[in-house]
Every structure is written in C-alpha cells, then in structure tokens.
Amino acid sequence: MSEENIVYIGNKPVMNYVLAVVTQMNNGAPEVILKARGRAISRAVDVAEIVRNRFIPDMDIENIDISTEEIAGSDGANTNVSTIEIHLKKDN
Amino acid sequence: MSEENIVYIGNKPVMNYVLAVVTQMNNGAPEVILKARGRAISRAVDVAEIVRNRFIPDMDIENIDISTEEIAGSDGANTNVSTIEIHLKKDN
C-alpha cells in the first residue's frame, strides 16, 4: 500500500473517479484523499457522496479542507484558484 | 441578530456573496453559514476563501459538511444533487 492514496479530480466523468476510489479502498487502502480545484470542486463532492451512498456505506468523510492556490497564467499574471481536499476513511 | 445567518450561494457573481458575508459579520454575526448545491459548490468555496484572505483574516472555517439532496425533476423523475455547508466563524 502506498503511503498516500490521492485521487485528483479533473474533467472526466464522475464515475471514473468513483471507480478509482472504490478500487483503492477494495485493495486495502484505509484512507483516500480527493483533491480538486476550481470548477472540479463540485465534482469532488459528487464523488465522495456517490462512493458513500452507493458503494461503501461504512466510509466516513473524515475531514474537508479548503484553500487557495496561486496559478501562473500564460500572460504572466497570477490568478487565485480555490482548492478542496476531502479525506475519506473506511471504518474497519 | 437572527438565530441563523445563512447565505445561499447561487449563480450571481462571487463578490455579491462575499459582500453579503462581510456585511453580516460586520453587523455582529459571529457565525455565517454558506449553503450551496450542484455547480454552485465551487463558488461557495471561492466565497469562503475570498472572505478569509481579503476581508476578515480573523475568520475561521469552522466546519464543512457535504450531503446529498433528492430533487424532483419536471418529468417526475428524481435526481440527486450534492450539497455543501460551510460554517464560518469570527474569532472575537
């Protein structure tokens, strides 16, 4: 088992990420962290909710952190983007 | 002061909601709750981050809850939508 089980949420369909989380937990990972930024934040919440409601009922949302990252734009100007980290933990 | 200071995040520009939160806190509300669902979830996170980083540095994100709501569609079918509640608290 790797030390950190992180699933980065991007623009793919929600079920791709749900499957990634379910697979990691079924392979013995006790904790999986979802990371997303900008508009993908809503999708990260969807992933956590779908995993908990439909696939792994004994999983808890242990902690949710939000933060801000500075991203360098192509024109040299920096813009701020919000980020989220959702820590999922399976009761064993 | 009202018992509950809730700001519902919809499709308006982010700064509208930032102003609503800042105004409520400046009027003495120690705690403001942001509520959003679906795609507005990302905007709710933006609002919390902008208030904390630019306007009220002594404000903490006390707690974040996510959940799922069932919404009745116009065709009678129900769809699930993710929701978020961000609890903001001012240190006094």
N, CA and C atoms of all chains as a GROMACS GRO file, in nm:
protein
  552
    1MET      N    1   0.084  -0.120   0.000
    1MET     CA    2   0.000   0.000   0.000
    1MET      C    3   0.088   0.125   0.000
    2SER      N    4   0.058   0.217  -0.084
    2SER     CA    5   0.136   0.341  -0.088
    2SER      C    6   0.100   0.425   0.035
    3GLU      N    7   0.191   0.517   0.069
    3GLU     CA    8   0.166   0.598   0.188
    3GLU      C    9   0.046   0.691   0.170
    4GLU      N   10   0.035   0.744   0.051
    4GLU     CA   11  -0.072   0.839   0.027
    4GLU      C   12  -0.156   0.792  -0.090
    5ASN      N   13  -0.283   0.786  -0.070
    5ASN     CA   14  -0.374   0.746  -0.176
    5ASN      C   15  -0.455   0.868  -0.217
    6ILE      N   16  -0.404   0.935  -0.319
    6ILE     CA   17  -0.467   1.060  -0.361
    6ILE      C   18  -0.534   1.039  -0.497
    7VAL      N   19  -0.657   1.085  -0.509
    7VAL     CA   20  -0.724   1.084  -0.638
    7VAL      C   21  -0.747   1.230  -0.678
    8TYR      N   22  -0.686   1.270  -0.789
    8TYR     CA   23  -0.703   1.406  -0.838
    8TYR      C   24  -0.827   1.413  -0.927
    9ILE      N   25  -0.918   1.502  -0.894
    9ILE     CA   26  -1.043   1.513  -0.968
    9ILE      C   27  -1.028   1.618  -1.079
   10GLY      N   28  -1.051   1.577  -1.202
   10GLY     CA   29  -1.042   1.669  -1.316
   10GLY      C   30  -1.173   1.673  -1.391
   11ASN      N   31  -1.164   1.671  -1.523
   11ASN     CA   32  -1.284   1.691  -1.605
   11ASN      C   33  -1.344   1.563  -1.662
   12LYS      N   34  -1.295   1.448  -1.618
   12LYS     CA   35  -1.354   1.324  -1.668
   12LYS      C   36  -1.490   1.299  -1.603
   13PRO      N   37  -1.566   1.202  -1.654
   13PRO     CA   38  -1.696   1.172  -1.592
   13PRO      C   39  -1.678   1.129  -1.446
   14VAL      N   40  -1.776   1.166  -1.365
   14VAL     CA   41  -1.770   1.141  -1.221
   14VAL      C   42  -1.741   0.994  -1.189
   15MET      N   43  -1.804   0.903  -1.266
   15MET     CA   44  -1.792   0.761  -1.232
   15MET      C   45  -1.649   0.710  -1.248
   16ASN      N   46  -1.568   0.771  -1.332
   16ASN     CA   47  -1.426   0.732  -1.341
   16ASN      C   48  -1.358   0.747  -1.206
   17TYR      N   49  -1.385   0.859  -1.140
   17TYR     CA   50  -1.319   0.887  -1.011
   17TYR      C   51  -1.379   0.800  -0.901
   18VAL      N   52  -1.511   0.778  -0.908
   18VAL     CA   53  -1.577   0.690  -0.811
   18VAL      C   54  -1.511   0.553  -0.816
   19LEU      N   55  -1.490   0.504  -0.936
   19LEU     CA   56  -1.428   0.372  -0.954
   19LEU      C   57  -1.286   0.370  -0.899
   20ALA      N   58  -1.213   0.477  -0.920
   20ALA     CA   59  -1.075   0.484  -0.869
   20ALA      C   60  -1.075   0.474  -0.716
   21VAL      N   61  -1.167   0.545  -0.651
   21VAL     CA   62  -1.173   0.541  -0.505
   21VAL      C   63  -1.214   0.403  -0.456
   22VAL      N   64  -1.318   0.347  -0.516
   22VAL     CA   65  -1.368   0.216  -0.473
   22VAL      C   66  -1.259   0.110  -0.492
   23THR      N   67  -1.187   0.116  -0.602
   23THR     CA   68  -1.079   0.021  -0.628
   23THR      C   69  -0.971   0.033  -0.523
   24GLN      N   70  -0.929   0.155  -0.493
   24GLN     CA   71  -0.823   0.174  -0.393
   24GLN      C   72  -0.866   0.120  -0.258
   25MET      N   73  -0.990   0.148  -0.220
   25MET     CA   74  -1.035   0.100  -0.088
   25MET      C   75  -1.049  -0.051  -0.087
   26ASN      N   76  -1.096  -0.108  -0.197
   26ASN     CA   77  -1.108  -0.254  -0.202
   26ASN      C   78  -0.972  -0.322  -0.204
   27ASN      N   79  -0.868  -0.247  -0.245
   27ASN     CA   80  -0.732  -0.301  -0.241
   27ASN      C   81  -0.666  -0.279  -0.106
   28GLY      N   82  -0.741  -0.232  -0.009
   28GLY     CA   83  -0.689  -0.225   0.126
   28GLY      C   84  -0.652  -0.087   0.176
   29ALA      N   85  -0.666   0.015   0.094
   29ALA     CA   86  -0.634   0.149   0.142
   29ALA      C   87  -0.738   0.192   0.244
   30PRO      N   88  -0.696   0.228   0.367
   30PRO     CA   89  -0.795   0.268   0.467
   30PRO      C   90  -0.840   0.412   0.446
   31GLU      N   91  -0.757   0.487   0.373
   31GLU     CA   92  -0.789   0.629   0.357
   31GLU      C   93  -0.758   0.672   0.214
   32VAL      N   94  -0.846   0.749   0.156
   32VAL     CA   95  -0.823   0.805   0.022
   32VAL      C   96  -0.851   0.954   0.030
   33ILE      N   97  -0.766   1.033  -0.035
   33ILE     CA   98  -0.783   1.177  -0.034
   33ILE      C   99  -0.823   1.224  -0.174
   34LEU      N  100  -0.935   1.295  -0.184
   34LEU     CA  101  -0.974   1.356  -0.312
   34LEU      C  102  -0.922   1.498  -0.316
   35LYS      N  103  -0.856   1.533  -0.427
   35LYS     CA  104  -0.809   1.671  -0.442
   35LYS      C  105  -0.866   1.730  -0.569
   36ALA      N  106  -0.914   1.853  -0.561
   36ALA     CA  107  -0.970   1.920  -0.678
   36ALA      C  108  -0.950   2.069  -0.665
   37ARG      N  109  -0.956   2.139  -0.779
   37ARG     CA  110  -0.955   2.285  -0.770
   37ARG      C  111  -1.049   2.344  -0.873
   38GLY      N  112  -1.085   2.470  -0.848
   38GLY     CA  113  -1.175   2.541  -0.939
   38GLY      C  114  -1.308   2.469  -0.955
   39ARG      N  115  -1.353   2.460  -1.079
   39ARG     CA  116  -1.486   2.402  -1.102
   39ARG      C  117  -1.495   2.255  -1.071
   40ALA      N  118  -1.382   2.186  -1.065
   40ALA     CA  119  -1.385   2.043  -1.034
   40ALA      C  120  -1.420   2.017  -0.887
   41ILE      N  121  -1.425   2.123  -0.806
   41ILE     CA  122  -1.459   2.107  -0.664
   41ILE      C  123  -1.597   2.043  -0.648
   42SER      N  124  -1.694   2.089  -0.726
   42SER     CA  125  -1.828   2.030  -0.718
   42SER      C  126  -1.824   1.882  -0.751
   43ARG      N  127  -1.743   1.846  -0.850
   43ARG     CA  128  -1.733   1.705  -0.890
   43ARG      C  129  -1.670   1.620  -0.779
   44ALA      N  130  -1.573   1.676  -0.708
   44ALA     CA  131  -1.511   1.604  -0.596
   44ALA      C  132  -1.615   1.572  -0.489
   45VAL      N  133  -1.703   1.668  -0.462
   45VAL     CA  134  -1.810   1.643  -0.364
   45VAL      C  135  -1.904   1.534  -0.415
   46ASP      N  136  -1.938   1.539  -0.543
   46ASP     CA  137  -2.020   1.433  -0.602
   46ASP      C  138  -1.955   1.296  -0.583
   47VAL      N  139  -1.824   1.287  -0.610
   47VAL     CA  140  -1.753   1.159  -0.599
   47VAL      C  141  -1.764   1.106  -0.456
   48ALA      N  142  -1.737   1.190  -0.357
   48ALA     CA  143  -1.743   1.148  -0.217
   48ALA      C  144  -1.883   1.099  -0.182
   49GLU      N  145  -1.984   1.172  -0.226
   49GLU     CA  146  -2.122   1.136  -0.193
   49GLU      C  147  -2.166   1.006  -0.261
   50ILE      N  148  -2.127   0.988  -0.386
   50ILE     CA  149  -2.167   0.866  -0.458
   50ILE      C  150  -2.098   0.744  -0.398
   51VAL      N  151  -1.969   0.757  -0.365
   51VAL     CA  152  -1.898   0.643  -0.304
   51VAL      C  153  -1.966   0.606  -0.172
   52ARG      N  154  -1.995   0.704  -0.090
   52ARG     CA  155  -2.054   0.678   0.040
   52ARG      C  156  -2.197   0.623   0.030
   53ASN      N  157  -2.277   0.680  -0.058
   53ASN     CA  158  -2.418   0.640  -0.063
   53ASN      C  159  -2.441   0.510  -0.138
   54ARG      N  160  -2.359   0.482  -0.239
   54ARG     CA  161  -2.391   0.368  -0.325
   54ARG      C  162  -2.293   0.252  -0.313
   55PHE      N  163  -2.168   0.278  -0.276
   55PHE     CA  164  -2.068   0.172  -0.284
   55PHE      C  165  -2.009   0.130  -0.150
   56ILE      N  166  -1.969   0.225  -0.067
   56ILE     CA  167  -1.901   0.189   0.058
   56ILE      C  168  -1.968   0.262   0.174
   57PRO      N  169  -2.080   0.206   0.224
   57PRO     CA  170  -2.157   0.277   0.328
   57PRO      C  171  -2.079   0.297   0.458
   58ASP      N  172  -1.981   0.207   0.485
   58ASP     CA  173  -1.905   0.223   0.610
   58ASP      C  174  -1.784   0.315   0.592
   59MET      N  175  -1.792   0.402   0.495
   59MET     CA  176  -1.686   0.501   0.476
   59MET      C  177  -1.731   0.635   0.534
   60ASP      N  178  -1.641   0.702   0.602
   60ASP     CA  179  -1.672   0.833   0.658
   60ASP      C  180  -1.597   0.943   0.584
   61ILE      N  181  -1.658   1.059   0.581
   61ILE     CA  182  -1.585   1.177   0.536
   61ILE      C  183  -1.520   1.235   0.661
   62GLU      N  184  -1.390   1.209   0.671
   62GLU     CA  185  -1.320   1.238   0.795
   62GLU      C  186  -1.293   1.387   0.812
   63ASN      N  187  -1.260   1.451   0.702
   63ASN     CA  188  -1.219   1.590   0.711
   63ASN      C  189  -1.227   1.654   0.572
   64ILE      N  190  -1.262   1.782   0.569
   64ILE     CA  191  -1.262   1.856   0.443
   64ILE      C  192  -1.186   1.986   0.464
   65ASP      N  193  -1.085   2.010   0.382
   65ASP     CA  194  -1.008   2.134   0.389
   65ASP      C  195  -1.026   2.212   0.261
   66ILE      N  196  -1.038   2.343   0.274
   66ILE     CA  197  -1.036   2.426   0.154
   66ILE      C  198  -0.921   2.525   0.165
   67SER      N  199  -0.873   2.567   0.049
   67SER     CA  200  -0.756   2.653   0.047
   67SER      C  201  -0.752   2.730  -0.086
   68THR      N  202  -0.647   2.810  -0.102
   68THR     CA  203  -0.632   2.889  -0.225
   68THR      C  204  -0.494   2.865  -0.283
   69GLU      N  205  -0.486   2.845  -0.413
   69GLU     CA  206  -0.357   2.832  -0.481
   69GLU      C  207  -0.341   2.943  -0.582
   70GLU      N  208  -0.216   2.988  -0.597
   70GLU     CA  209  -0.188   3.087  -0.700
   70GLU      C  210  -0.140   3.015  -0.825
   71ILE      N  211  -0.200   3.046  -0.936
   71ILE     CA  212  -0.161   2.981  -1.061
   71ILE      C  213  -0.107   3.085  -1.158
   72ALA      N  214   0.009   3.056  -1.218
   72ALA     CA  215   0.069   3.148  -1.314
   72ALA      C  216  -0.003   3.134  -1.448
   73GLY      N  217  -0.060   3.243  -1.494
   73GLY     CA  218  -0.129   3.241  -1.624
   73GLY      C  219  -0.029   3.250  -1.737
   74SER      N  220  -0.075   3.224  -1.858
   74SER     CA  221   0.014   3.224  -1.975
   74SER      C  222   0.065   3.366  -2.004
   75ASP      N  223  -0.009   3.468  -1.957
   75ASP     CA  224   0.034   3.606  -1.980
   75ASP      C  225   0.121   3.659  -1.866
   76GLY      N  226   0.162   3.570  -1.776
   76GLY     CA  227   0.249   3.611  -1.667
   76GLY      C  228   0.176   3.659  -1.544
   77ALA      N  229   0.046   3.688  -1.557
   77ALA     CA  230  -0.032   3.731  -1.442
   77ALA      C  231  -0.074   3.611  -1.359
   78ASN      N  232  -0.075   3.625  -1.228
   78ASN     CA  233  -0.118   3.516  -1.141
   78ASN      C  234  -0.266   3.529  -1.109
   79THR      N  235  -0.334   3.416  -1.108
   79THR     CA  236  -0.472   3.417  -1.062
   79THR      C  237  -0.485   3.318  -0.947
   80ASN      N  238  -0.582   3.347  -0.861
   80ASN     CA  239  -0.607   3.260  -0.748
   80ASN      C  240  -0.714   3.158  -0.784
   81VAL      N  241  -0.695   3.036  -0.738
   81VAL     CA  242  -0.797   2.934  -0.758
   81VAL      C  243  -0.819   2.862  -0.625
   82SER      N  244  -0.946   2.834  -0.596
   82SER     CA  245  -0.979   2.762  -0.473
   82SER      C  246  -0.952   2.613  -0.490
   83THR      N  247  -0.914   2.549  -0.379
   83THR     CA  248  -0.890   2.404  -0.382
   83THR      C  249  -0.968   2.337  -0.269
   84ILE      N  250  -0.990   2.208  -0.285
   84ILE     CA  251  -1.054   2.130  -0.179
   84ILE      C  252  -0.980   1.998  -0.162
   85GLU      N  253  -0.973   1.952  -0.038
   85GLU     CA  254  -0.921   1.819  -0.008
   85GLU      C  255  -1.024   1.748   0.077
   86ILE      N  256  -1.074   1.635   0.028
   86ILE     CA  257  -1.173   1.558   0.102
   86ILE      C  258  -1.108   1.427   0.147
   87HIS      N  259  -1.098   1.409   0.278
   87HIS     CA  260  -1.034   1.290   0.334
   87HIS      C  261  -1.141   1.185   0.363
   88LEU      N  262  -1.131   1.074   0.293
   88LEU     CA  263  -1.227   0.965   0.308
   88LEU      C  264  -1.162   0.852   0.387
   89LYS      N  265  -1.233   0.799   0.485
   89LYS     CA  266  -1.176   0.693   0.567
   89LYS      C  267  -1.276   0.581   0.586
   90LYS      N  268  -1.227   0.459   0.571
   90LYS     CA  269  -1.313   0.342   0.586
   90LYS      C  270  -1.304   0.291   0.729
   91ASP      N  271  -1.420   0.269   0.789
   91ASP     CA  272  -1.423   0.206   0.922
   91ASP      C  273  -1.387   0.060   0.908
   92ASN      N  274  -1.295   0.014   0.990
   92ASN     CA  275  -1.261  -0.128   0.978
   92ASN      C  276  -1.284  -0.202   1.109
   93MET      N  277  -2.974   4.029   1.634
   93MET     CA  278  -2.911   3.928   1.548
   93MET      C  279  -3.006   3.810   1.528
   94SER      N  280  -3.021   3.766   1.407
   94SER     CA  281  -3.105   3.649   1.382
   94SER      C  282  -3.033   3.525   1.433
   95GLU      N  283  -3.112   3.420   1.456
   95GLU     CA  284  -3.052   3.298   1.510
   95GLU      C  285  -2.958   3.233   1.409
   96GLU      N  286  -3.000   3.238   1.283
   96GLU     CA  287  -2.921   3.172   1.181
   96GLU      C  288  -2.886   3.271   1.073
   97ASN      N  289  -2.759   3.278   1.042
   97ASN     CA  290  -2.714   3.367   0.936
   97ASN      C  291  -2.668   3.282   0.820
   98ILE      N  292  -2.761   3.256   0.729
   98ILE     CA  293  -2.733   3.167   0.618
   98ILE      C  294  -2.726   3.247   0.489
   99VAL      N  295  -2.622   3.223   0.411
   99VAL     CA  296  -2.612   3.284   0.279
   99VAL      C  297  -2.620   3.171   0.176
  100TYR      N  298  -2.724   3.173   0.095
  100TYR     CA  299  -2.741   3.073  -0.010
  100TYR      C  300  -2.664   3.115  -0.134
  101ILE      N  301  -2.576   3.028  -0.181
  101ILE     CA  302  -2.492   3.061  -0.296
  101ILE      C  303  -2.560   3.012  -0.424
  102GLY      N  304  -2.585   3.103  -0.516
  102GLY     CA  305  -2.646   3.067  -0.644
  102GLY      C  306  -2.558   3.105  -0.760
  103ASN      N  307  -2.618   3.161  -0.864
  103ASN     CA  308  -2.542   3.187  -0.987
  103ASN      C  309  -2.498   3.332  -1.005
  104LYS      N  310  -2.516   3.413  -0.902
  104LYS     CA  311  -2.470   3.553  -0.913
  104LYS      C  312  -2.318   3.560  -0.904
  105PRO      N  313  -2.262   3.676  -0.936
  105PRO     CA  314  -2.115   3.689  -0.924
  105PRO      C  315  -2.068   3.665  -0.781
  106VAL      N  316  -1.949   3.607  -0.768
  106VAL     CA  317  -1.894   3.570  -0.638
  106VAL      C  318  -1.896   3.688  -0.539
  107MET      N  319  -1.861   3.807  -0.588
  107MET     CA  320  -1.846   3.920  -0.496
  107MET      C  321  -1.977   3.961  -0.430
  108ASN      N  322  -2.091   3.931  -0.495
  108ASN     CA  323  -2.220   3.957  -0.430
  108ASN      C  324  -2.229   3.881  -0.298
  109TYR      N  325  -2.189   3.754  -0.302
  109TYR     CA  326  -2.199   3.671  -0.182
  109TYR      C  327  -2.092   3.708  -0.080
  110VAL      N  328  -1.973   3.744  -0.128
  110VAL     CA  329  -1.866   3.790  -0.039
  110VAL      C  330  -1.916   3.910   0.041
  111LEU      N  331  -1.979   4.004  -0.030
  111LEU     CA  332  -2.031   4.124   0.036
  111LEU      C  333  -2.138   4.090   0.138
  112ALA      N  334  -2.224   3.994   0.106
  112ALA     CA  335  -2.329   3.953   0.200
  112ALA      C  336  -2.267   3.899   0.329
  113VAL      N  337  -2.163   3.818   0.316
  113VAL     CA  338  -2.099   3.760   0.435
  113VAL      C  339  -2.030   3.869   0.516
  114VAL      N  340  -1.953   3.954   0.448
  114VAL     CA  341  -1.879   4.060   0.517
  114VAL      C  342  -1.976   4.152   0.590
  115THR      N  343  -2.086   4.186   0.526
  115THR     CA  344  -2.186   4.274   0.587
  115THR      C  345  -2.245   4.210   0.712
  116GLN      N  346  -2.282   4.082   0.703
  116GLN     CA  347  -2.340   4.015   0.819
  116GLN      C  348  -2.242   4.011   0.935
  117MET      N  349  -2.115   3.982   0.904
  117MET     CA  350  -2.017   3.974   1.013
  117MET      C  351  -1.990   4.112   1.072
  118ASN      N  352  -1.986   4.215   0.988
  118ASN     CA  353  -1.964   4.350   1.040
  118ASN      C  354  -2.083   4.398   1.121
  119ASN      N  355  -2.202   4.340   1.096
  119ASN     CA  356  -2.320   4.374   1.176
  119ASN      C  357  -2.328   4.292   1.305
  120GLY      N  358  -2.224   4.215   1.333
  120GLY     CA  359  -2.218   4.148   1.462
  120GLY      C  360  -2.244   3.999   1.461
  121ALA      N  361  -2.274   3.942   1.344
  121ALA     CA  362  -2.297   3.797   1.340
  121ALA      C  363  -2.164   3.726   1.364
  122PRO      N  364  -2.156   3.640   1.467
  122PRO     CA  365  -2.030   3.570   1.493
  122PRO      C  366  -2.010   3.453   1.398
  123GLU      N  367  -2.122   3.407   1.340
  123GLU     CA  368  -2.114   3.289   1.255
  123GLU      C  369  -2.204   3.306   1.134
  124VAL      N  370  -2.152   3.268   1.017
  124VAL     CA  371  -2.232   3.271   0.894
  124VAL      C  372  -2.217   3.135   0.828
  125ILE      N  373  -2.329   3.083   0.779
  125ILE     CA  374  -2.326   2.954   0.710
  125ILE      C  375  -2.351   2.974   0.562
  126LEU      N  376  -2.259   2.923   0.479
  126LEU     CA  377  -2.279   2.925   0.334
  126LEU      C  378  -2.342   2.793   0.293
  127LYS      N  379  -2.449   2.801   0.213
  127LYS     CA  380  -2.511   2.679   0.162
  127LYS      C  381  -2.515   2.684   0.010
  128ALA      N  382  -2.480   2.571  -0.052
  128ALA     CA  383  -2.482   2.565  -0.199
  128ALA      C  384  -2.508   2.423  -0.242
  129ARG      N  385  -2.555   2.409  -0.366
  129ARG     CA  386  -2.566   2.274  -0.420
  129ARG      C  387  -2.526   2.271  -0.566
  130GLY      N  388  -2.494   2.150  -0.612
  130GLY     CA  389  -2.455   2.132  -0.752
  130GLY      C  390  -2.333   2.215  -0.788
  131ARG      N  391  -2.340   2.280  -0.903
  131ARG     CA  392  -2.224   2.354  -0.952
  131ARG      C  393  -2.188   2.476  -0.869
  132ALA      N  394  -2.284   2.524  -0.788
  132ALA     CA  395  -2.256   2.641  -0.706
  132ALA      C  396  -2.162   2.607  -0.590
  133ILE      N  397  -2.135   2.477  -0.569
  133ILE     CA  398  -2.046   2.436  -0.460
  133ILE      C  399  -1.908   2.500  -0.475
  134SER      N  400  -1.856   2.500  -0.598
  134SER     CA  401  -1.724   2.562  -0.620
  134SER      C  402  -1.727   2.711  -0.584
  135ARG      N  403  -1.838   2.775  -0.617
  135ARG     CA  404  -1.850   2.919  -0.586
  135ARG      C  405  -1.855   2.943  -0.436
  136ALA      N  406  -1.920   2.853  -0.362
  136ALA     CA  407  -1.925   2.867  -0.216
  136ALA      C  408  -1.784   2.862  -0.157
  137VAL      N  409  -1.701   2.771  -0.210
  137VAL     CA  410  -1.563   2.762  -0.163
  137VAL      C  411  -1.487   2.891  -0.197
  138ASP      N  412  -1.510   2.944  -0.317
  138ASP     CA  413  -1.448   3.072  -0.354
  138ASP      C  414  -1.487   3.182  -0.256
  139VAL      N  415  -1.615   3.189  -0.221
  139VAL     CA  416  -1.664   3.294  -0.130
  139VAL      C  417  -1.592   3.284   0.004
  140ALA      N  418  -1.586   3.162   0.059
  140ALA     CA  419  -1.520   3.144   0.189
  140ALA      C  420  -1.373   3.186   0.183
  141GLU      N  421  -1.305   3.147   0.075
  141GLU     CA  422  -1.163   3.178   0.062
  141GLU      C  423  -1.138   3.327   0.044
  142ILE      N  424  -1.223   3.394  -0.036
  142ILE     CA  425  -1.204   3.538  -0.060
  142ILE      C  426  -1.232   3.617   0.068
  143VAL      N  427  -1.337   3.579   0.141
  143VAL     CA  428  -1.367   3.650   0.266
  143VAL      C  429  -1.249   3.636   0.362
  144ARG      N  430  -1.199   3.515   0.375
  144ARG     CA  431  -1.090   3.491   0.470
  144ARG      C  432  -0.961   3.558   0.428
  145ASN      N  433  -0.928   3.551   0.302
  145ASN     CA  434  -0.798   3.602   0.258
  145ASN      C  435  -0.795   3.753   0.240
  146ARG      N  436  -0.907   3.812   0.201
  146ARG     CA  437  -0.903   3.955   0.167
  146ARG      C  438  -0.974   4.045   0.265
  147PHE      N  439  -1.077   3.994   0.334
  147PHE     CA  440  -1.162   4.085   0.410
  147PHE      C  441  -1.158   4.063   0.561
  148ILE      N  442  -1.170   3.938   0.606
  148ILE     CA  443  -1.179   3.911   0.750
  148ILE      C  444  -1.077   3.803   0.787
  149PRO      N  445  -0.950   3.844   0.805
  149PRO     CA  446  -0.845   3.745   0.832
  149PRO      C  447  -0.866   3.666   0.960
  150ASP      N  448  -0.937   3.725   1.058
  150ASP     CA  449  -0.957   3.653   1.184
  150ASP      C  450  -1.083   3.567   1.181
  151MET      N  451  -1.123   3.528   1.061
  151MET     CA  452  -1.237   3.437   1.046
  151MET      C  453  -1.185   3.296   1.020
  152ASP      N  454  -1.246   3.199   1.087
  152ASP     CA  455  -1.207   3.060   1.065
  152ASP      C  456  -1.315   2.984   0.989
  153ILE      N  457  -1.271   2.886   0.912
  153ILE     CA  458  -1.366   2.791   0.856
  153ILE      C  459  -1.381   2.681   0.960
  154GLU      N  460  -1.493   2.687   1.032
  154GLU     CA  461  -1.510   2.604   1.149
  154GLU      C  462  -1.540   2.461   1.111
  155ASN      N  463  -1.622   2.445   1.009
  155ASN     CA  464  -1.668   2.312   0.974
  155ASN      C  465  -1.723   2.312   0.832
  156ILE      N  466  -1.704   2.199   0.762
  156ILE     CA  467  -1.761   2.184   0.628
  156ILE      C  468  -1.834   2.050   0.622
  157ASP      N  469  -1.961   2.056   0.586
  157ASP     CA  470  -2.040   1.933   0.570
  157ASP      C  471  -2.083   1.918   0.426
  158ILE      N  472  -2.078   1.794   0.376
  158ILE     CA  473  -2.136   1.768   0.245
  158ILE      C  474  -2.244   1.664   0.259
  159SER      N  475  -2.340   1.668   0.166
  159SER     CA  476  -2.455   1.580   0.174
  159SER      C  477  -2.518   1.567   0.035
  160THR      N  478  -2.627   1.491   0.029
  160THR     CA  479  -2.697   1.471  -0.098
  160THR      C  480  -2.844   1.504  -0.080
  161GLU      N  481  -2.902   1.576  -0.175
  161GLU     CA  482  -3.047   1.603  -0.173
  161GLU      C  483  -3.111   1.543  -0.296
  162GLU      N  484  -3.234   1.497  -0.278
  162GLU     CA  485  -3.311   1.448  -0.392
  162GLU      C  486  -3.399   1.561  -0.443
  163ILE      N  487  -3.391   1.584  -0.572
  163ILE     CA  488  -3.470   1.692  -0.631
  163ILE      C  489  -3.567   1.634  -0.731
  164ALA      N  490  -3.695   1.673  -0.722
  164ALA     CA  491  -3.796   1.624  -0.816
  164ALA      C  492  -3.783   1.700  -0.947
  165GLY      N  493  -3.757   1.627  -1.054
  165GLY     CA  494  -3.745   1.689  -1.186
  165GLY      C  495  -3.881   1.719  -1.244
  166SER      N  496  -3.886   1.798  -1.351
  166SER     CA  497  -4.013   1.837  -1.411
  166SER      C  498  -4.085   1.718  -1.474
  167ASP      N  499  -4.007   1.613  -1.507
  167ASP     CA  500  -4.069   1.494  -1.566
  167ASP      C  501  -4.108   1.391  -1.461
  168GLY      N  502  -4.102   1.428  -1.334
  168GLY     CA  503  -4.142   1.337  -1.228
  168GLY      C  504  -4.029   1.250  -1.177
  169ALA      N  505  -3.921   1.240  -1.250
  169ALA     CA  506  -3.807   1.159  -1.205
  169ALA      C  507  -3.725   1.239  -1.103
  170ASN      N  508  -3.671   1.170  -1.004
  170ASN     CA  509  -3.589   1.237  -0.904
  170ASN      C  510  -3.441   1.227  -0.941
  171THR      N  511  -3.369   1.334  -0.919
  171THR     CA  512  -3.224   1.327  -0.937
  171THR      C  513  -3.157   1.368  -0.807
  172ASN      N  514  -3.038   1.316  -0.787
  172ASN     CA  515  -2.962   1.350  -0.668
  172ASN      C  516  -2.869   1.467  -0.699
  173VAL      N  517  -2.857   1.556  -0.602
  173VAL     CA  518  -2.764   1.666  -0.617
  173VAL      C  519  -2.684   1.679  -0.487
  174SER      N  520  -2.553   1.703  -0.501
  174SER     CA  521  -2.468   1.720  -0.384
  174SER      C  522  -2.485   1.859  -0.326
  175THR      N  523  -2.470   1.867  -0.193
  175THR     CA  524  -2.480   1.997  -0.127
  175THR      C  525  -2.359   2.018  -0.037
  176ILE      N  526  -2.333   2.145  -0.005
  176ILE     CA  527  -2.225   2.177   0.088
  176ILE      C  528  -2.273   2.282   0.187
  177GLU      N  529  -2.226   2.272   0.308
  177GLU     CA  530  -2.248   2.375   0.409
  177GLU      C  531  -2.113   2.414   0.465
  178ILE      N  532  -2.078   2.540   0.454
  178ILE     CA  533  -1.951   2.588   0.508
  178ILE      C  534  -1.981   2.681   0.626
  179HIS      N  535  -1.935   2.642   0.744
  179HIS     CA  536  -1.960   2.722   0.865
  179HIS      C  537  -1.842   2.815   0.890
  180LEU      N  538  -1.868   2.943   0.883
  180LEU     CA  539  -1.764   3.044   0.902
  180LEU      C  540  -1.782   3.107   1.039
  181LYS      N  541  -1.671   3.122   1.112
  181LYS     CA  542  -1.682   3.180   1.246
  181LYS      C  543  -1.572   3.282   1.268
  182LYS      N  544  -1.615   3.394   1.326
  182LYS     CA  545  -1.520   3.501   1.354
  182LYS      C  546  -1.464   3.485   1.494
  183ASP      N  547  -1.331   3.493   1.506
  183ASP     CA  548  -1.269   3.493   1.638
  183ASP      C  549  -1.292   3.630   1.702
  184ASN      N  550  -1.340   3.632   1.826
  184ASN     CA  551  -1.359   3.762   1.890
  184ASN      C  552  -1.276   3.779   2.016
   0.00000   0.00000   0.00000
